[in-house]
Amino acid sequence: MELSLEQKLKLLQSLRSPANIVYYAVMPLGDMLLILFLTLKLGGWGVVAGWSWKWVTAPFWIPLLAAILKKYVPLVKKYLTLNEKKEEPPIMNIEDLEM
């Protein structure tokens, strides 16, 4: 059975309705690792129990540090290149000009 154009349009509109949209909650890998490491450290389980707190919290601060560096390193480079002393062209004397 072939659907008419109107039936096809109604079907497409019904598929686009908000009731048919499925939302997935996705947790970033770093957040999952942080929760896992914290749980293992506080519970005293496994190898993670002997780790320093610096490494347990690394999934939080390493991406943060990378984002800060990504933003500010180019700004520092630009600032340093703007402050470099540029060579000025030599000043010509009147005697150097031939008439």
LINHUCOR-V769385 format. One record per pair of residues at least 12 apart in sequence whose C-alpha atoms are under 10 Angstrom apart, sorted by the first residue. I is the first residue (numbers start at 0). J is the second residue. D is the distance in whole Angstrom. If there is no record, write none. Layout:
[[I | J | D] [I | J | D]]
//
This chain:
[[28 | 58 | 9] [29 | 56 | 10] [29 | 57 | 9] [29 | 58 | 5] [29 | 59 | 7] [29 | 60 | 10] [29 | 61 | 9] [29 | 62 | 8] [30 | 58 | 7] [30 | 59 | 7] [31 | 58 | 9] [32 | 55 | 9] [32 | 56 | 9] [32 | 57 | 9] [32 | 58 | 6] [32 | 59 | 9] [33 | 54 | 10] [33 | 55 | 7] [33 | 56 | 6] [33 | 57 | 8] [33 | 58 | 6] [33 | 59 | 7] [34 | 55 | 9] [34 | 56 | 9] [34 | 58 | 9] [35 | 47 | 10] [35 | 55 | 9] [36 | 48 | 9] [36 | 50 | 9] [36 | 52 | 10] [36 | 54 | 9] [36 | 55 | 6] [36 | 56 | 8] [36 | 57 | 9] [36 | 58 | 9] [37 | 52 | 9] [37 | 55 | 6] [37 | 56 | 8] [38 | 55 | 10] [39 | 55 | 9] [40 | 52 | 8] [40 | 55 | 7]]
//
